[in-house]
Amino acid sequence: MQISSESVKVGHPDLVADVIAANVIAAILDEEKKKGLNLANMPHCGIEVFLGKGVCVVGGEVRSRVYVDIDKIARDSVLELGYNHAAVGLNGHLMGVLNAIIPQSEDINQGTSCLLNKDQEIGAGDQGIMYGFACDETEELLPLPYVLVNKMMRAFEYCQDPIFAPDGKGQVSVEYDPKTGRPKRVAKVLMSNAIDYRYVKGDRTKIRERAKKIAFSSIKDCIDRKTEFLFNPTGEWNAINSCSAADSGVTGRKLVVQFYGGYPGAQLGGGAVVNKTPEKVDCSAAFGARYVAKNIVAAGLAAKCSVQLAYAIGIARPFSIYVNTFGTGKVSDESLQKAVESLFDLTPEGLITKFDLLNGGIYRKLPRTFFMDDYRWEKTDMVKKLRAAVK
């Protein structure tokens, strides 16, 4: 029995779109901070980015007291990812940028602003259903295939080998014991990466071996002699035909990759995350649900846990909370649900404050990874309270 997870490098066009959107949010938060940013005057933004054939369209809605240079942010974002020449599929210096941002709707603002909301609180920026997931397969309390494929992506991003252009994606297949359901070994590794042939000297057949060394070194503790490695299975991927030269990029199109890698039982709800300010529960509650699930597993109350949070637009508290431990719970799912309701502040204001979500620096990191970093929603500081609550 094998379970596979996919991930992409931050230079994949969909993640480039995410990076641009996240950097716009970060820049707005940075400028707002200079004016005395707080929960009452926070900006409300939903940024959408389309990238295709050397053109970048930045749209969406913004309510803010500040101005940021959209054209400069888009170009700088692309250049920082290494897209500075047609040879790698996109040149930030020559990219066309269209600003199509509009003001936020007054109808939405009256529900999300704590000054205008009828209950004088930050209401959820939209209705929606968000999921969080955790399991005890890794120290990160994430599925092993997800952790490994993300480590491989970061290894290729930071390898400093110029032949590997920014655009790339990979998969890792882990073999599980059918009786115990526990991971045993890495069965297959697939890596596809655009090649910048300006830096290839001599024998091209050695490119695969260079790629294999980077891939296997990043997950060396989990591979064995039988682990299969596949690289650029079409036989060729020239960087000239990568990123927006051969594909398009859209915000939010890699949510499965960014969340739990398609791991069975780890559901996906809501919408795009990195392109929204945190009154939008697509962003804040997605991290809140993960925080709850991770603390339940870290407390030893379940080996696997999924948490669903539902919200109504303009209302702060969750519409409903659902906990599923897939039969691994030490106590009933109903008991855990009641504990979650009593212990966790899952309102937008509570989540924004708890996770420091008005910090622009967090948005700059998010497109690369939602979980495997020092984010506050990755802390397991509710373990003792959860154990006490279900005694």
C-alpha positions in Angstrom: 0.0 0.0 0.0 1.5 3.3 -1.1 0.4 6.9 -0.4 1.9 9.7 -2.5 2.1 13.5 -1.9 3.0 16.2 -4.4 4.6 19.5 -3.8 6.0 22.3 -6.0 8.9 24.7 -5.9 8.2 28.3 -5.0 9.1 29.1 -8.7 6.2 27.1 -10.0 3.9 29.7 -11.7 1.0 29.1 -9.3 3.2 29.7 -6.3 4.7 32.8 -8.1 1.2 34.1 -8.2 0.8 33.3 -4.5 4.1 35.0 -3.7 3.1 38.2 -5.5 -0.3 38.3 -3.7 1.3 37.6 -0.3 3.9 40.3 -0.9 1.2 42.8 -1.7 -0.6 42.0 1.6 2.8 42.1 3.5 3.6 45.5 2.0 0.2 46.9 3.0 0.6 45.6 6.5 4.1 47.1 6.8 2.9 50.5 5.7 -0.2 50.3 7.9 2.1 49.5 10.9 3.8 52.8 10.4 0.4 54.5 10.9 -0.5 52.6 14.1 -2.0 49.3 12.9 -4.5 47.6 15.2 -7.6 45.4 15.0 -9.9 48.4 14.7 -8.1 50.0 11.7 -6.6 46.9 10.0 -6.8 46.7 6.2 -9.2 44.3 4.5 -7.8 42.7 1.4 -8.4 39.9 -1.1 -5.7 39.9 -3.8 -5.9 37.7 -6.9 -3.0 37.3 -9.3 -2.9 35.8 -12.8 0.4 35.1 -14.5 0.7 34.1 -18.1 3.0 34.6 -21.1 5.0 37.4 -19.5 2.0 39.3 -18.2 0.9 39.7 -14.6 -2.6 40.8 -13.7 -3.1 41.8 -10.0 -6.8 42.2 -9.1 -9.1 41.8 -6.1 -10.4 44.1 -3.4 -8.6 46.4 -0.9 -9.6 48.7 1.9 -6.6 50.4 3.4 -5.2 53.8 4.5 -2.0 53.3 2.6 -0.6 53.1 -1.0 1.7 50.4 -2.2 3.4 50.2 -5.6 1.8 47.1 -7.1 4.0 47.2 -10.2 7.2 47.3 -8.2 6.0 44.5 -5.8 5.1 42.2 -8.7 8.4 42.8 -10.5 10.5 42.5 -7.3 8.7 39.3 -6.3 9.5 37.6 -9.7 13.1 38.8 -9.7 13.8 37.5 -6.2 12.6 34.1 -7.3 15.3 34.1 -10.0 13.1 35.0 -13.0 15.4 37.6 -14.6 15.8 36.3 -18.2 13.8 34.7 -21.0 16.1 31.7 -20.7 14.2 30.7 -17.5 10.7 31.4 -18.8 10.1 34.8 -17.3 11.9 38.1 -17.0 10.7 40.4 -14.2 12.3 43.4 -15.8 10.2 43.1 -18.9 7.0 41.5 -17.5 3.8 43.5 -18.1 1.9 44.3 -14.9 -1.8 45.3 -15.0 -3.3 46.7 -11.7 -7.0 45.7 -11.5 -7.6 46.2 -7.8 -10.9 47.7 -6.7 -12.2 49.0 -3.3 -13.7 46.5 -0.9 -17.5 46.3 -0.9 -19.3 48.3 1.7 -21.6 45.4 2.3 -18.7 43.2 3.3 -17.0 45.9 5.4 -20.0 46.4 7.6 -19.7 42.8 8.8 -16.0 42.5 9.2 -15.1 45.9 10.7 -15.3 45.8 14.5 -16.3 49.5 14.4 -19.3 48.8 12.0 -20.3 45.2 13.0 -23.6 45.1 14.9 -21.8 43.1 17.7 -18.8 45.5 17.7 -16.4 42.6 16.8 -14.5 41.4 13.8 -17.0 39.2 11.9 -15.8 36.4 9.6 -14.8 37.9 6.3 -16.7 35.3 4.4 -18.8 32.2 5.0 -16.8 29.0 4.5 -15.6 25.6 5.8 -12.0 25.1 6.8 -10.2 21.9 7.8 -7.2 21.2 10.0 -5.3 17.9 10.2 -2.6 16.3 12.2 -1.2 12.7 12.6 1.6 11.1 14.6 3.7 9.9 11.6 6.4 12.6 12.0 7.7 15.0 14.7 5.9 17.8 12.8 2.7 15.8 13.4 2.1 15.8 9.6 1.9 13.0 7.1 5.3 11.5 6.2 4.8 11.8 2.4 3.9 15.5 2.8 7.0 16.2 5.0 9.4 14.4 2.7 8.2 16.0 -0.5 8.4 19.4 1.0 11.9 18.8 2.3 12.8 17.8 -1.3 11.3 21.0 -2.7 13.3 23.2 -0.3 16.5 21.3 -1.1 16.1 22.1 -4.8 15.3 25.7 -4.1 18.4 26.2 -1.9 20.8 23.9 -3.8 22.6 26.8 -5.5 23.1 24.7 -8.6 22.2 27.1 -11.5 21.3 24.3 -13.9 18.1 23.8 -11.9 15.8 26.7 -12.9 13.2 28.0 -10.5 10.2 26.0 -11.8 9.8 22.5 -10.6 7.6 20.0 -8.8 7.9 16.6 -7.2 6.2 13.6 -5.7 7.1 11.1 -3.0 5.4 7.7 -2.6 5.6 6.1 0.9 4.9 2.4 1.4 2.7 1.7 4.4 2.2 -1.5 6.4 -1.4 -2.7 5.5 -1.9 -4.2 9.0 -0.6 -1.4 11.2 -1.2 1.5 8.8 2.3 2.9 9.7 4.8 4.1 7.1 7.6 1.7 6.3 9.8 3.1 3.5 10.0 5.5 0.6 9.1 3.5 -2.5 9.3 6.1 -5.2 10.6 9.6 -5.7 9.7 11.8 -8.8 11.3 15.1 -9.5 10.6 17.4 -12.4 12.7 20.5 -12.8 13.3 22.9 -15.6 16.9 22.9 -16.8 18.8 26.1 -17.6 21.1 24.8 -20.3 23.3 28.0 -20.2 25.0 26.3 -17.3 25.2 22.8 -18.6 28.7 21.8 -19.7 29.6 18.4 -21.1 27.6 15.3 -20.6 23.9 16.0 -20.2 23.2 12.5 -18.8 24.9 13.6 -15.5 22.0 16.0 -14.8 19.8 13.2 -13.6 22.5 12.0 -11.1 22.9 15.6 -9.8 19.2 15.7 -9.3 19.1 12.3 -7.6 21.9 13.4 -5.2 19.9 16.5 -4.1 16.7 14.6 -3.8 18.0 11.6 -1.8 20.2 13.7 0.4 17.2 15.7 1.6 15.3 12.6 2.7 18.2 10.2 3.3 16.8 8.8 6.5 13.8 7.3 4.7 15.1 5.8 1.5 16.8 2.5 0.8 18.5 0.7 -2.1 15.2 -0.2 -3.6 13.8 3.3 -3.7 13.0 4.3 -7.3 14.0 7.7 -8.7 12.4 9.3 -11.7 13.6 12.6 -13.2 11.9 14.7 -15.9 10.0 11.7 -17.2 9.1 13.4 -20.6 12.8 13.3 -21.3 13.3 17.0 -21.6 12.3 20.2 -19.8 14.1 23.3 -21.1 13.8 26.3 -18.8 13.0 28.4 -21.8 9.6 26.5 -21.7 9.0 26.9 -18.0 6.9 29.2 -15.8 4.7 31.6 -17.7 6.4 30.8 -21.0 4.6 27.5 -21.1 2.0 27.6 -18.3 -0.1 30.1 -16.3 -0.1 30.8 -12.7 -3.2 31.6 -10.5 -3.5 32.3 -6.8 -4.8 29.4 -4.7 -4.4 26.7 -7.3 -2.0 24.7 -5.2 -4.0 24.5 -2.0 -3.8 20.7 -1.9 0.0 20.8 -2.2 0.3 23.6 0.4 -2.0 22.0 3.0 -1.6 18.2 3.4 -0.4 17.0 0.1 -3.5 15.0 -0.7 -3.1 12.7 2.2 -6.2 10.5 2.7 -8.5 11.9 5.4 -6.9 15.3 5.3 -9.7 17.2 3.7 -9.5 20.6 2.1 -12.1 23.4 2.5 -12.2 27.2 2.2 -10.4 29.0 -0.5 -7.0 30.6 -1.2 -5.0 31.6 1.9 -1.9 33.7 1.3 -3.8 36.4 -0.6 -6.2 37.5 2.1 -5.9 39.5 5.3 -6.8 37.4 8.3 -10.4 38.5 9.0 -11.0 36.2 6.0 -11.3 32.9 7.8 -10.0 31.1 4.7 -6.7 32.3 6.1 -7.0 32.5 9.9 -9.3 29.6 10.5 -7.4 27.3 8.3 -4.4 27.8 10.6 -6.7 27.7 13.7 -8.1 24.3 12.6 -4.6 23.0 12.2 -3.6 24.3 15.6 -6.5 22.5 17.3 -5.8 19.2 15.4 -2.1 19.3 16.2 -2.6 19.9 19.9 -5.1 17.0 20.1 -2.5 14.7 18.6 0.3 16.1 20.6 -1.7 15.6 23.8 -1.8 11.9 22.9 -5.6 12.0 22.6 -5.6 10.6 19.1 -3.1 9.3 16.5 -4.9 11.1 13.7 -7.3 14.1 13.8 -9.3 16.2 11.5 -11.0 19.4 12.6 -13.7 21.2 10.6 -14.6 24.8 11.4 -17.6 26.5 9.6 -18.3 30.3 9.6 -21.0 32.7 8.6 -20.0 36.0 7.0 -20.1 38.9 9.5 -20.4 36.5 12.6 -17.3 36.0 14.7 -17.8 32.6 16.3 -17.7 29.4 14.3 -21.1 28.3 12.9 -20.1 24.7 13.8 -17.1 22.7 15.0 -16.5 19.0 14.1 -13.8 16.7 15.3 -13.0 13.4 13.7 -10.2 11.1 15.1 -10.8 8.2 12.6 -11.3 5.7 15.4 -7.9 6.5 17.0 -9.2 8.8 19.8 -8.5 7.9 23.5 -11.8 9.7 24.3 -14.9 10.3 22.2 -14.9 12.8 19.3 -17.9 14.5 21.1 -15.8 15.0 24.2 -13.0 16.5 22.1 -15.4 18.8 20.3 -16.7 20.1 23.6 -13.2 20.7 24.9 -12.3 22.6 21.7 -15.4 24.8 22.1 -14.5 25.7 25.7 -10.7 26.1 25.3 -10.0 27.7 21.9 -10.9 31.2 20.8 -11.6 30.6 17.2 -13.0 34.0 16.4 -11.1 36.1 13.8 -9.9 38.5 16.5 -8.8 35.6 18.7 -6.9 33.9 15.8 -5.3 37.2 14.6 -4.1 38.0 18.0 -2.9 34.4 18.9 -1.1 33.9 15.6 0.3 37.5 15.1 -1.5 37.6 11.7 -1.0 41.3 11.2 2.7 40.7 10.8 3.7 41.1 7.1 6.8 38.9 7.7 4.5 35.9 8.1 2.9 36.5 4.7 6.3 36.5 3.0 6.9 33.0 4.2 3.5 31.4 3.7 3.6 30.5 -0.1 6.6 28.3 0.6 5.1 26.4 3.5 2.0 26.6 5.7 3.3 24.5 8.6 6.9 23.4 8.6 8.2 26.6 10.2 8.1 28.5 13.5 4.5 29.8 13.0 2.5 30.2 16.2 -0.2 27.8 15.0 2.4 25.1 15.0 2.9 25.3 18.7 1.6 22.6 21.0 0.8 24.9 24.0 -2.7 23.6 24.6 -1.7 20.0 25.4 -2.1 20.2 29.2 -5.4 22.0 29.0 -6.8 19.5 26.6 -5.8 16.6 28.7 -7.4 18.2 31.8 -10.6 19.0 29.9 -11.3 15.4 28.8 -10.5 13.6 32.1 
